[in-house]
């Protein structure tokens, strides 16, 4: 699984997990992710870094997810995009 993370439509990082994860229906599944993030680089790429710091909870967040599903003889990738605000994850 991999997740591309964008804040204010600026690419921030890619989250990934190479381990096989079983997701069961009607249950909550915990998915561990490897995160490599340089906050200084993120702030430099923001259109207005000061406003981003002062109101970070309301910053627009977009996560483009790619789920790889193994169907035995072959695998497929299913993309899904989530858009919201950082506060939605807190």
C-alpha positions as CSV (number, residue, x, y, z in Angstrom):
1,X,0.0,0.0,0.0
2,X,1.2,3.5,-0.7
3,X,-0.4,6.9,0.1
4,X,0.7,10.2,-1.5
5,X,0.0,13.1,0.9
6,X,-0.7,16.6,-0.3
7,X,-1.3,19.7,1.9
8,X,-2.7,22.7,0.1
9,X,-2.3,20.7,-3.2
10,X,1.5,20.6,-2.5
11,X,3.0,17.1,-2.4
12,X,4.4,16.4,1.1
13,X,5.4,12.8,1.3
14,X,4.6,9.2,0.5
15,X,3.5,6.8,3.2
16,X,4.0,3.2,2.6
17,X,3.7,-0.3,4.0
18,X,5.1,-3.3,2.1
19,X,3.7,-5.9,4.6
20,X,0.7,-7.9,3.7
21,X,-2.4,-6.6,5.7
22,X,-5.7,-8.4,6.0
23,X,-8.7,-6.1,6.1
24,X,-11.8,-7.7,7.4
25,X,-15.3,-6.5,6.5
26,X,-17.3,-4.6,9.2
27,X,-14.2,-4.3,11.4
28,X,-11.5,-1.7,12.2
29,X,-8.1,-2.6,10.8
30,X,-4.9,-1.0,12.0
31,X,-2.4,-0.4,9.2
32,X,1.2,0.6,10.1
33,X,2.9,3.1,7.8
34,X,6.5,4.2,7.3
35,X,6.7,8.0,7.3
36,X,9.6,10.1,6.1
37,X,8.8,13.8,6.5
38,X,11.0,16.9,6.6
39,X,8.8,19.7,8.2
40,X,11.2,22.5,7.1
41,X,10.9,21.4,3.4
42,X,7.1,21.1,3.8
43,X,6.9,24.7,5.1
44,X,9.1,26.0,2.3
45,X,6.8,24.5,-0.3
46,X,3.6,26.1,1.2
47,X,2.2,29.2,-0.5
48,X,1.9,31.0,2.8
49,X,4.0,29.3,5.6
50,X,3.0,31.6,8.4
51,X,-0.7,31.1,7.8
52,X,-0.1,27.4,7.5
53,X,1.4,27.3,10.9
54,X,-1.2,29.4,12.6
55,X,-4.2,27.6,11.1
56,X,-2.7,24.1,10.4
57,X,-5.8,22.2,11.6
58,X,-7.9,23.7,8.7
59,X,-5.3,23.1,6.0
60,X,-6.7,21.1,3.1
61,X,-5.4,17.6,3.0
62,X,-5.6,15.2,0.1
63,X,-4.4,11.6,0.3
64,X,-4.1,9.5,-2.8
65,X,-4.2,5.8,-1.8
66,X,-3.3,2.8,-3.9
67,X,-4.4,-0.5,-2.5
68,X,-2.9,-3.6,-4.0
69,X,-5.2,-6.6,-3.9
70,X,-3.8,-10.1,-4.4
71,X,-6.4,-12.3,-6.2
72,X,-4.2,-15.5,-6.3
73,X,-3.0,-15.6,-9.9
74,X,-2.8,-11.9,-10.4
75,X,-3.0,-8.6,-8.4
76,X,-4.9,-5.4,-9.1
77,X,-4.4,-1.9,-7.8
78,X,-7.4,0.1,-6.6
79,X,-6.9,3.9,-6.3
80,X,-8.9,6.0,-3.8
81,X,-8.6,9.7,-3.0
82,X,-9.5,11.2,0.3
83,X,-9.9,15.0,0.6
84,X,-10.6,16.8,3.9
85,X,-8.7,18.9,6.5
86,X,-6.0,17.9,8.9
87,X,-8.4,18.3,11.8
88,X,-10.4,15.4,10.4
89,X,-7.6,13.1,11.4
90,X,-7.1,14.4,14.9
